[in-house]
Amino acid sequence: MDIIQSKGLRGRVADAPTGHWVYRVLPRAVWPYAQLARWDRPIGWQLLLWPCWWSAALAATAYARPGEPLATTLPSIWHLLLFFVGAVAMRGAGCTYNDIVDEGIDAQVERTRSRPLPSGQVSRRQAWAFLVGQALIGLVVLLQFNSFTILLGIASLAVVAIYPFAKRFTDWPQFFLGLAFSWGALMGWAALFGDLTLAPLLLYFGSILWVIGYDTIYAHQDKEDDAIVGVRSTALLFGANTKRWLTFLYGGALLFMAVAVANAAAPMPALAGLVAAGAHLARQIRVLDIDNPDQCLKLFHSNNTVGWLIFLGFVGGGIWVSISPYF
């Protein structure tokens, strides 16, 4: 990725990607807020969105019955759209909250010291106001769902509030990120059924392991600075054994998801998506160089492809249910 290296260019963050629409379209005065919300780095909301879409697609497949119209076997487009808007808004709010909490730490880390808060481009009061605005958008989205899903969404805020502090008291902050980023695996199912069963819980557990894995790769970018500052992470904990841990984490993720598919009685294409995702994850482990920050970032980003493979597999399962009576 093309990275802006100059720290002296006011309004830019050191690790912000160049050429993004944020810097071409938005006024310069808005850039710091776009950077707080990470609008110039969509991978965050994409990874937050995938468990939501997986769950919605798997629920639609479980809800389907052979011979019913095709629309009953596919996830609701309205729900997918709501989850998209909610993921962008809540990822932005979460990043803003994380930057507020981590302002002192970010000021000591080379990659993050030029972010809006430590560099003084935005005050804490302005950051809090921006956070509230994004959270309100998320609330409007949440209120479109049934009452069970609304309560479930509100419950996620407890995990979100804890996460930024996790790296101060545990070597497993990625676990807390997994709890938060995987919550959508419960939401998609609840949005359709108004309750939870074993299948979405298994999908949730699998997603947690996936998140721990990919964020461990991401954390290897900052391990030297983290060690100096005293910030803890699974990258530092696993060290040279990272590949072995990733094999366990990614393998466990796929196993949980496969059992979720079986529990939901989803057909063969859903498993095919997991097999394709497994091949992609195996390649991540094989080529990973934990001492190459650029490669770690690239492999982290490639998990968006994993999201697509699993989602398309689940959607394929729904289509299979709809056409199988005719073969």
DOTI-556816 format. One record per residue (C-alpha): x, y, z; residue in three letters. Coordinates in steps of 0.05 Angstrom, whole numbers, plus 5000, padded with zeros to 4 digits. Layout:
<atoms>
xx | yy | zz | residu
X | Y | Z | ALA
...
</atoms>
This chain:
<atoms>
xx | yy | zz | residu
5000 | 5000 | 5000 | MET
5024 | 5069 | 4983 | ASP
5036 | 5104 | 5050 | ILE
5046 | 5177 | 5065 | ILE
5112 | 5181 | 5101 | GLN
5118 | 5256 | 5113 | SER
5099 | 5275 | 5184 | LYS
5102 | 5348 | 5168 | GLY
5043 | 5351 | 5120 | LEU
4989 | 5380 | 5163 | ARG
4922 | 5344 | 5160 | GLY
4952 | 5278 | 5140 | ARG
4965 | 5217 | 5184 | VAL
5032 | 5181 | 5175 | ALA
5002 | 5114 | 5157 | ASP
4943 | 5141 | 5118 | ALA
4935 | 5114 | 5047 | PRO
4945 | 5163 | 4990 | THR
4895 | 5175 | 4934 | GLY
4835 | 5157 | 4977 | HIS
4769 | 5193 | 4963 | TRP
4771 | 5223 | 5033 | VAL
4829 | 5268 | 5011 | TYR
4801 | 5281 | 4941 | ARG
4729 | 5297 | 4960 | VAL
4724 | 5322 | 5032 | LEU
4747 | 5391 | 5054 | PRO
4813 | 5391 | 5090 | ARG
4778 | 5413 | 5155 | ALA
4739 | 5347 | 5154 | VAL
4801 | 5303 | 5145 | TRP
4816 | 5294 | 5219 | PRO
4746 | 5268 | 5232 | TYR
4750 | 5221 | 5173 | ALA
4816 | 5196 | 5202 | GLN
4785 | 5187 | 5271 | LEU
4731 | 5144 | 5239 | ALA
4782 | 5110 | 5192 | ARG
4739 | 5126 | 5131 | TRP
4804 | 5123 | 5091 | ASP
4815 | 5051 | 5115 | ARG
4752 | 5012 | 5099 | PRO
4781 | 4945 | 5118 | ILE
4757 | 4956 | 5190 | GLY
4683 | 4963 | 5174 | TRP
4689 | 4907 | 5123 | GLN
4715 | 4859 | 5176 | LEU
4662 | 4883 | 5225 | LEU
4608 | 4872 | 5172 | LEU
4625 | 4801 | 5151 | TRP
4599 | 4765 | 5213 | PRO
4533 | 4804 | 5206 | CYS
4525 | 4783 | 5133 | TRP
4547 | 4711 | 5147 | TRP
4495 | 4705 | 5201 | SER
4440 | 4736 | 5159 | ALA
4456 | 4689 | 5101 | ALA
4461 | 4627 | 5145 | LEU
4396 | 4645 | 5179 | ALA
4361 | 4652 | 5112 | ALA
4386 | 4584 | 5091 | THR
4362 | 4553 | 5156 | ALA
4294 | 4588 | 5148 | TYR
4285 | 4561 | 5078 | ALA
4243 | 4500 | 5061 | ARG
4249 | 4461 | 4996 | PRO
4200 | 4485 | 4944 | GLY
4190 | 4554 | 4973 | GLU
4202 | 4616 | 4930 | PRO
4275 | 4636 | 4920 | LEU
4267 | 4700 | 4961 | ALA
4257 | 4660 | 5026 | THR
4325 | 4627 | 5018 | THR
4367 | 4690 | 5011 | LEU
4385 | 4742 | 5064 | PRO
4341 | 4804 | 5067 | SER
4371 | 4860 | 5025 | ILE
4343 | 4910 | 5075 | TRP
4378 | 4875 | 5132 | HIS
4444 | 4872 | 5093 | LEU
4438 | 4947 | 5079 | LEU
4424 | 4962 | 5152 | LEU
4483 | 4921 | 5174 | PHE
4527 | 4958 | 5124 | PHE
4508 | 5027 | 5150 | VAL
4512 | 5003 | 5222 | GLY
4581 | 4973 | 5211 | ALA
4609 | 5037 | 5181 | VAL
4579 | 5080 | 5236 | ALA
4598 | 5036 | 5295 | MET
4667 | 5020 | 5269 | ARG
4678 | 5095 | 5264 | GLY
4651 | 5107 | 5333 | ALA
4694 | 5050 | 5361 | GLY
4757 | 5077 | 5328 | CYS
4742 | 5147 | 5354 | THR
4732 | 5119 | 5425 | TYR
4796 | 5078 | 5419 | ASN
4835 | 5140 | 5398 | ASP
4807 | 5179 | 5457 | ILE
4828 | 5125 | 5506 | VAL
4896 | 5113 | 5472 | ASP
4916 | 5186 | 5460 | GLU
4976 | 5180 | 5507 | GLY
5000 | 5114 | 5479 | ILE
4990 | 5137 | 5407 | ASP
5035 | 5197 | 5420 | ALA
5092 | 5149 | 5436 | GLN
5085 | 5103 | 5376 | VAL
5117 | 5123 | 5310 | GLU
5059 | 5098 | 5266 | ARG
5004 | 5132 | 5306 | THR
5033 | 5197 | 5336 | ARG
5008 | 5238 | 5276 | SER
4935 | 5216 | 5287 | ARG
4886 | 5273 | 5299 | PRO
4884 | 5272 | 5375 | LEU
4958 | 5264 | 5393 | PRO
4977 | 5314 | 5338 | SER
4927 | 5365 | 5364 | GLY
4885 | 5370 | 5301 | GLN
4823 | 5352 | 5341 | VAL
4808 | 5366 | 5414 | SER
4781 | 5313 | 5461 | ARG
4714 | 5350 | 5465 | ARG
4708 | 5350 | 5389 | GLN
4726 | 5277 | 5387 | ALA
4672 | 5260 | 5438 | TRP
4620 | 5300 | 5400 | ALA
4639 | 5263 | 5336 | PHE
4634 | 5196 | 5372 | LEU
4564 | 5212 | 5397 | VAL
4542 | 5232 | 5327 | GLY
4565 | 5166 | 5298 | GLN
4534 | 5126 | 5355 | ALA
4467 | 5160 | 5342 | LEU
4469 | 5137 | 5270 | ILE
4483 | 5067 | 5296 | GLY
4424 | 5073 | 5343 | LEU
4377 | 5093 | 5287 | VAL
4399 | 5032 | 5248 | VAL
4390 | 4987 | 5308 | LEU
4319 | 5011 | 5320 | LEU
4298 | 4983 | 5253 | GLN
4304 | 4912 | 5279 | PHE
4260 | 4871 | 5326 | ASN
4262 | 4883 | 5401 | SER
4306 | 4822 | 5415 | PHE
4358 | 4846 | 5365 | THR
4356 | 4916 | 5394 | ILE
4371 | 4890 | 5464 | LEU
4426 | 4845 | 5436 | LEU
4458 | 4904 | 5400 | GLY
4457 | 4946 | 5463 | ILE
4490 | 4890 | 5502 | ALA
4549 | 4892 | 5454 | SER
4568 | 4961 | 5481 | LEU
4596 | 4931 | 5544 | ALA
4649 | 4892 | 5504 | VAL
4663 | 4953 | 5460 | VAL
4676 | 4996 | 5522 | ALA
4725 | 4946 | 5552 | ILE
4767 | 4932 | 5489 | TYR
4812 | 4994 | 5487 | PRO
4835 | 4979 | 5558 | PHE
4848 | 4905 | 5547 | ALA
4919 | 4914 | 5522 | LYS
4935 | 4945 | 5590 | ARG
4915 | 4884 | 5632 | PHE
4920 | 4822 | 5587 | THR
4964 | 4791 | 5534 | ASP
4899 | 4775 | 5497 | TRP
4869 | 4842 | 5475 | PRO
4854 | 4809 | 5408 | GLN
4805 | 4763 | 5445 | PHE
4765 | 4824 | 5468 | PHE
4768 | 4852 | 5397 | LEU
4741 | 4785 | 5374 | GLY
4683 | 4789 | 5423 | LEU
4664 | 4858 | 5395 | ALA
4678 | 4848 | 5321 | PHE
4642 | 4780 | 5319 | SER
4578 | 4805 | 5352 | TRP
4545 | 4810 | 5284 | GLY
4546 | 4733 | 5280 | ALA
4490 | 4737 | 5332 | LEU
4455 | 4798 | 5303 | MET
4440 | 4771 | 5233 | GLY
4406 | 4709 | 5260 | TRP
4367 | 4748 | 5313 | ALA
4343 | 4798 | 5261 | ALA
4308 | 4742 | 5224 | LEU
4285 | 4696 | 5280 | PHE
4280 | 4742 | 5340 | GLY
4320 | 4693 | 5383 | ASP
4386 | 4654 | 5384 | LEU
4400 | 4580 | 5375 | THR
4464 | 4539 | 5375 | LEU
4482 | 4554 | 5302 | ALA
4494 | 4630 | 5311 | PRO
4531 | 4617 | 5376 | LEU
4578 | 4569 | 5340 | LEU
4587 | 4619 | 5284 | LEU
4603 | 4672 | 5337 | TYR
4656 | 4628 | 5369 | PHE
4687 | 4614 | 5302 | GLY
4689 | 4687 | 5284 | SER
4724 | 4704 | 5349 | ILE
4781 | 4657 | 5333 | LEU
4785 | 4686 | 5262 | TRP
4790 | 4757 | 5291 | VAL
4844 | 4737 | 5340 | ILE
4883 | 4707 | 5283 | GLY
4880 | 4765 | 5234 | TYR
4891 | 4818 | 5287 | ASP
4952 | 4781 | 5312 | THR
4981 | 4788 | 5242 | ILE
4963 | 4862 | 5244 | TYR
4994 | 4872 | 5313 | ALA
5062 | 4847 | 5288 | HIS
5069 | 4915 | 5254 | GLN
5075 | 4950 | 5321 | ASP
5108 | 4897 | 5365 | LYS
5173 | 4935 | 5376 | GLU
5137 | 5000 | 5396 | ASP
5086 | 4961 | 5437 | ASP
5142 | 4927 | 5477 | ALA
5175 | 4994 | 5491 | ILE
5110 | 5028 | 5512 | VAL
5087 | 4969 | 5553 | GLY
5026 | 4951 | 5510 | VAL
5009 | 4877 | 5508 | ARG
4985 | 4836 | 5448 | SER
4981 | 4765 | 5422 | THR
5036 | 4784 | 5372 | ALA
5084 | 4794 | 5430 | LEU
5056 | 4733 | 5467 | LEU
5061 | 4685 | 5408 | PHE
5127 | 4713 | 5380 | GLY
5163 | 4661 | 5338 | ALA
5107 | 4612 | 5349 | ASN
5056 | 4656 | 5313 | THR
5047 | 4608 | 5254 | LYS
5032 | 4550 | 5301 | ARG
4980 | 4592 | 5338 | TRP
4949 | 4616 | 5273 | LEU
4941 | 4544 | 5251 | THR
4903 | 4530 | 5315 | PHE
4862 | 4594 | 5312 | LEU
4843 | 4591 | 5239 | TYR
4831 | 4516 | 5242 | GLY
4787 | 4524 | 5303 | GLY
4749 | 4581 | 5269 | ALA
4733 | 4538 | 5208 | LEU
4713 | 4479 | 5252 | LEU
4664 | 4520 | 5293 | PHE
4635 | 4549 | 5229 | MET
4628 | 4481 | 5197 | ALA
4590 | 4455 | 5257 | VAL
4546 | 4517 | 5254 | ALA
4531 | 4501 | 5181 | VAL
4514 | 4430 | 5199 | ALA
4470 | 4452 | 5257 | ASN
4432 | 4499 | 5212 | ALA
4425 | 4442 | 5161 | ALA
4455 | 4486 | 5107 | ALA
4472 | 4449 | 5043 | PRO
4538 | 4433 | 5009 | MET
4555 | 4502 | 4978 | PRO
4559 | 4532 | 5048 | ALA
4614 | 4482 | 5065 | LEU
4648 | 4495 | 4998 | ALA
4655 | 4568 | 5018 | GLY
4689 | 4547 | 5083 | LEU
4737 | 4501 | 5045 | VAL
4756 | 4559 | 4998 | ALA
4766 | 4605 | 5058 | ALA
4809 | 4551 | 5092 | GLY
4854 | 4548 | 5031 | ALA
4862 | 4624 | 5033 | HIS
4878 | 4623 | 5108 | LEU
4928 | 4567 | 5099 | ALA
4964 | 4609 | 5048 | ARG
4966 | 4667 | 5098 | GLN
5001 | 4623 | 5148 | ILE
5049 | 4593 | 5097 | ARG
5075 | 4660 | 5070 | VAL
5073 | 4701 | 5134 | LEU
5137 | 4737 | 5154 | ASP
5124 | 4767 | 5222 | ILE
5183 | 4814 | 5214 | ASP
5157 | 4845 | 5150 | ASN
5106 | 4900 | 5170 | PRO
5085 | 4914 | 5099 | ASP
5069 | 4841 | 5086 | GLN
5033 | 4835 | 5153 | CYS
4988 | 4892 | 5133 | LEU
4975 | 4861 | 5065 | LYS
4957 | 4794 | 5095 | LEU
4912 | 4828 | 5145 | PHE
4874 | 4862 | 5089 | HIS
4867 | 4796 | 5052 | SER
4817 | 4773 | 5105 | ASN
4765 | 4813 | 5067 | ASN
4771 | 4758 | 5014 | THR
4758 | 4706 | 5069 | VAL
4694 | 4744 | 5086 | GLY
4671 | 4742 | 5014 | TRP
4685 | 4668 | 5006 | LEU
4645 | 4648 | 5067 | ILE
4588 | 4695 | 5051 | PHE
4582 | 4672 | 4979 | LEU
4583 | 4600 | 5004 | GLY
4525 | 4613 | 5051 | PHE
4486 | 4650 | 4997 | VAL
4501 | 4591 | 4950 | GLY
4471 | 4545 | 5002 | GLY
4407 | 4586 | 5001 | GLY
4404 | 4582 | 4925 | ILE
4417 | 4507 | 4928 | TRP
4357 | 4498 | 4975 | VAL
4312 | 4535 | 4927 | SER
4331 | 4496 | 4864 | ILE
4344 | 4427 | 4893 | SER
4271 | 4403 | 4888 | PRO
4275 | 4412 | 4813 | TYR
4334 | 4365 | 4803 | PHE
</atoms>
